[in-house]
Amino acid sequence: MRNLENRLKKELQQNIKANIMHSATWSIPIHSVEVEFTTVKRMKMDVLMKMMLIAFQKMEIAKAEKLSEILLVEQLFIQDLIEIMLKTRLIEKSENVYRLTDKGFQQLKNGVFEEEQEAESQNVLYSSCHETFLKGELKDDPEEQHDIYRYVKEDYLDEEPTFENESIIHALQANDMDKGEGDVQTVISEIVSTTDLFIEDVPCIEFILYNKEEDIIYARVWNTLLNQWDEKLENQLNEKERLEWRKTYLDG
């Protein structure tokens, strides 16, 4: 951490016309949250599936053999697709006849076949200081111990955060959980559950700088999780402490 701080000091002094008045290292709490979710695989509906759905819509068909004769397609292929359609609830058997469901009608209309996938889980990282999920990788370093960020809520260890499904989906999308390969796209369909697993303290390095030419004092904060300058934390500090910095470092 000392080497990183020294490197950042050199970069700041080289790139801007400002003096470093103070530096400090502290940590922000990051929640590791396990998210269980389901996905849907979407693909362009092939010609045979369309023809079968149209047939089920317009005719009374009770057996795969009959549809095989109508479409001139091997019965084995027809039977396999019927099983898939039943499983995905595109069709149902009512009064011994295959019929389209509302879902089947809609997918036929859109020309897109959707297949629900098994539930899966992934860990995402949430920062209460940012009130959002962050993308990064936790680095387990038990030797790095720092004071907690001074604007973290005192009861942060006892208070389990709550999340909007939309924000969770965005976090998963940032981890490439929505993906596409050719004509096939996998999208998140439902958030099943979230579990707050543990809290990891992530170090940040704070610099207070003074630009004499512009007579501005301000903060820069390096977030080691993001591996970049953190505008959110910088703005928090500037709003809360800029007047106090001027008294401490300039008017004292």
C-alpha positions as CSV (number, residue, x, y, z in Angstrom):
1,M,0.0,0.0,0.0
2,R,2.9,2.3,0.7
3,N,4.3,1.8,-2.8
4,L,0.9,2.6,-4.3
5,E,0.6,5.8,-2.2
6,N,4.0,6.9,-3.3
7,R,3.3,6.2,-7.0
8,L,0.0,8.2,-6.8
9,K,1.7,11.1,-5.1
10,K,4.2,11.3,-7.9
11,E,1.5,11.2,-10.5
12,L,-0.5,13.9,-8.8
13,Q,2.5,16.2,-8.5
14,Q,3.5,15.7,-12.1
15,N,0.1,16.1,-13.7
16,I,-1.5,19.0,-11.8
17,K,-0.4,22.3,-10.4
18,A,-1.3,21.6,-6.8
19,N,0.4,20.8,-3.5
20,I,-0.5,17.7,-1.5
21,M,-1.5,19.0,2.0
22,H,-2.4,15.7,3.6
23,S,-2.8,12.0,2.8
24,A,-4.5,9.1,4.6
25,T,-5.5,5.6,4.1
26,W,-8.8,4.2,5.3
27,S,-11.3,1.4,4.3
28,I,-14.8,1.2,3.1
29,P,-17.0,-1.8,3.8
30,I,-17.9,-3.9,0.8
31,H,-20.7,-6.5,1.0
32,S,-20.2,-9.8,-0.8
33,V,-23.7,-10.7,-1.9
34,E,-24.7,-14.1,-3.3
35,V,-27.4,-13.7,-5.9
36,E,-29.5,-16.7,-7.1
37,F,-31.2,-16.0,-10.4
38,T,-32.7,-17.7,-13.4
39,T,-32.1,-17.0,-17.1
40,V,-33.9,-17.4,-20.4
41,K,-32.2,-18.5,-23.6
42,R,-33.6,-16.7,-26.6
43,M,-33.1,-17.7,-30.2
44,K,-34.7,-17.2,-33.5
45,M,-37.4,-19.7,-34.0
46,D,-36.5,-22.3,-36.7
47,V,-38.8,-23.1,-39.6
48,L,-39.8,-26.5,-38.4
49,M,-40.9,-25.2,-35.0
50,K,-42.9,-22.4,-36.7
51,M,-44.6,-24.9,-39.0
52,M,-45.5,-27.2,-36.1
53,L,-46.9,-24.4,-34.0
54,I,-49.0,-23.1,-36.9
55,A,-50.3,-26.7,-37.4
56,F,-51.3,-27.0,-33.8
57,Q,-53.0,-23.6,-34.0
58,K,-55.1,-24.4,-37.1
59,M,-55.7,-28.2,-36.9
60,E,-56.6,-30.8,-34.4
61,I,-53.5,-33.0,-34.0
62,A,-53.4,-35.7,-31.4
63,K,-50.2,-37.7,-32.5
64,A,-46.8,-36.9,-33.7
65,E,-47.3,-39.5,-36.5
66,K,-50.0,-37.4,-38.1
67,L,-48.0,-34.2,-38.0
68,S,-45.0,-36.1,-39.5
69,E,-47.1,-37.1,-42.4
70,I,-48.5,-33.6,-43.0
71,L,-45.0,-31.9,-42.8
72,L,-43.1,-34.7,-44.4
73,V,-40.6,-34.7,-41.6
74,E,-39.3,-37.8,-39.7
75,Q,-41.5,-38.7,-36.8
76,L,-38.5,-38.8,-34.4
77,F,-37.8,-35.1,-35.1
78,I,-41.4,-34.2,-34.6
79,Q,-41.6,-36.1,-31.3
80,D,-38.5,-34.5,-29.9
81,L,-39.8,-31.0,-30.7
82,I,-43.2,-31.8,-29.2
83,E,-41.4,-32.8,-26.0
84,I,-39.5,-29.5,-25.9
85,M,-42.7,-27.5,-26.6
86,L,-44.5,-29.3,-23.8
87,K,-41.6,-28.7,-21.4
88,T,-41.4,-25.0,-22.2
89,R,-45.2,-24.7,-22.1
90,L,-45.6,-23.6,-25.7
91,I,-48.2,-26.2,-26.2
92,E,-50.5,-28.4,-24.0
93,K,-52.6,-31.5,-24.5
94,S,-56.2,-30.8,-24.0
95,E,-59.0,-33.3,-24.8
96,N,-56.3,-35.5,-26.3
97,V,-55.3,-32.8,-28.8
98,Y,-52.2,-30.5,-28.9
99,R,-53.1,-26.8,-28.6
100,L,-51.1,-23.6,-28.4
101,T,-50.8,-21.9,-25.1
102,D,-50.9,-18.1,-24.8
103,K,-47.1,-18.3,-24.4
104,G,-46.8,-20.4,-27.5
105,F,-49.0,-18.0,-29.5
106,Q,-46.9,-15.0,-28.4
107,Q,-43.6,-16.7,-29.2
108,L,-44.9,-17.7,-32.6
109,K,-46.0,-14.2,-33.2
110,N,-42.6,-12.8,-32.2
111,G,-40.6,-15.5,-34.1
112,V,-38.4,-16.0,-31.0
113,F,-38.1,-19.2,-29.0
114,E,-37.4,-18.8,-25.2
115,E,-36.1,-21.6,-23.1
116,E,-35.9,-21.2,-19.3
117,Q,-32.6,-22.4,-17.8
118,E,-31.7,-23.9,-14.5
119,A,-31.2,-21.4,-11.6
120,E,-27.6,-20.4,-10.9
121,S,-25.8,-18.1,-8.5
122,Q,-23.1,-15.5,-8.6
123,N,-21.4,-13.2,-6.0
124,V,-21.6,-9.4,-6.6
125,L,-20.1,-6.6,-4.5
126,Y,-22.2,-3.9,-2.9
127,S,-20.9,-0.6,-1.3
128,S,-23.2,1.2,1.2
129,C,-21.0,4.2,0.8
130,H,-21.8,4.4,-2.9
131,E,-25.3,2.9,-2.5
132,T,-24.7,0.8,-5.5
133,F,-22.9,-2.4,-6.7
134,L,-19.3,-2.1,-7.7
135,K,-17.3,-4.1,-10.2
136,G,-13.9,-5.4,-8.9
137,E,-12.1,-8.2,-7.3
138,L,-11.6,-8.5,-3.5
139,K,-8.0,-8.9,-2.4
140,D,-7.7,-10.8,0.8
141,D,-4.8,-9.2,2.7
142,P,-5.0,-9.7,6.5
143,E,-2.0,-7.6,7.1
144,E,-3.7,-4.5,5.7
145,Q,-5.7,-3.0,8.6
146,H,-7.0,0.6,8.4
147,D,-9.5,2.8,10.1
148,I,-13.0,2.7,8.6
149,Y,-14.2,5.6,6.4
150,R,-15.4,8.3,8.7
151,Y,-18.8,8.7,7.0
152,V,-19.8,5.0,7.2
153,K,-22.9,4.5,9.4
154,E,-22.0,3.3,12.9
155,D,-24.3,0.3,12.7
156,Y,-23.1,-0.8,9.3
157,L,-22.1,-4.2,10.6
158,D,-25.6,-4.9,12.0
159,E,-27.7,-3.5,9.2
160,E,-28.2,-5.8,6.2
161,P,-28.6,-3.9,3.0
162,T,-31.7,-4.3,0.7
163,F,-31.6,-4.1,-3.0
164,E,-33.9,-3.3,-5.9
165,N,-34.0,-6.1,-8.4
166,E,-33.2,-3.7,-11.2
167,S,-29.9,-2.8,-9.5
168,I,-29.0,-6.5,-9.0
169,I,-29.7,-7.2,-12.6
170,H,-27.4,-4.3,-13.7
171,A,-24.7,-5.7,-11.4
172,L,-25.0,-9.2,-13.0
173,Q,-25.0,-7.6,-16.5
174,A,-21.8,-5.8,-15.6
175,N,-20.3,-9.3,-14.9
176,D,-21.5,-10.4,-18.4
177,M,-24.4,-12.5,-17.2
178,D,-26.5,-11.2,-20.1
179,K,-24.6,-12.6,-23.1
180,G,-25.1,-13.5,-26.7
181,E,-23.5,-16.0,-29.1
182,G,-24.6,-15.7,-32.7
183,D,-28.4,-15.9,-32.8
184,V,-28.7,-17.1,-29.2
185,Q,-29.0,-14.6,-26.3
186,T,-29.1,-15.5,-22.6
187,V,-30.9,-12.9,-20.4
188,I,-31.7,-12.7,-16.7
189,S,-35.4,-13.5,-16.2
190,E,-35.8,-13.5,-12.4
191,I,-33.9,-12.7,-9.2
192,V,-34.7,-15.7,-6.9
193,S,-32.9,-14.6,-3.7
194,T,-30.0,-12.5,-2.3
195,T,-27.8,-13.5,0.6
196,D,-25.4,-11.1,2.3
197,L,-22.4,-13.4,2.9
198,F,-19.7,-11.2,4.5
199,I,-18.2,-7.7,4.6
200,E,-14.7,-7.0,3.4
201,D,-12.8,-3.8,4.2
202,V,-11.4,-2.3,1.0
203,P,-8.6,0.3,1.4
204,C,-8.8,3.8,-0.2
205,I,-6.1,6.4,-0.3
206,E,-7.1,10.0,0.3
207,F,-5.2,13.1,-0.8
208,I,-6.0,16.7,0.1
209,L,-4.6,19.0,-2.6
210,Y,-4.4,22.8,-2.9
211,N,-4.2,24.6,-6.2
212,K,-2.7,28.0,-5.4
213,E,-3.3,29.5,-8.8
214,E,-7.1,28.8,-8.6
215,D,-7.2,28.9,-4.8
216,I,-9.0,25.6,-4.7
217,I,-8.6,22.9,-2.0
218,Y,-10.1,19.5,-2.8
219,A,-9.8,15.7,-2.4
220,R,-8.7,12.9,-4.6
221,V,-9.5,9.3,-3.5
222,W,-8.0,6.2,-5.0
223,N,-10.3,3.2,-4.6
224,T,-8.3,-0.1,-4.6
225,L,-11.3,-2.2,-5.5
226,L,-12.1,-0.1,-8.6
227,N,-8.3,0.5,-9.2
228,Q,-9.1,4.1,-10.1
229,W,-10.0,7.5,-8.7
230,D,-13.4,7.4,-7.0
231,E,-15.4,10.5,-7.9
232,K,-18.3,9.5,-5.6
233,L,-16.1,9.5,-2.4
234,E,-14.3,12.6,-3.6
235,N,-17.5,14.5,-3.9
236,Q,-18.7,13.3,-0.5
237,L,-15.5,14.6,1.1
238,N,-15.5,17.9,-0.8
239,E,-19.1,18.7,0.2
240,K,-18.5,17.9,3.9
241,E,-15.0,19.1,4.6
242,R,-13.8,21.7,2.2
243,L,-14.4,24.6,4.5
244,E,-12.7,22.8,7.4
245,W,-9.6,22.0,5.2
246,R,-9.3,25.6,4.3
247,K,-9.2,26.5,8.0
248,T,-6.8,23.7,8.9
249,Y,-4.3,23.9,6.0
250,L,-4.5,27.5,4.8
251,D,-5.8,29.8,7.4
252,G,-4.1,28.2,10.4
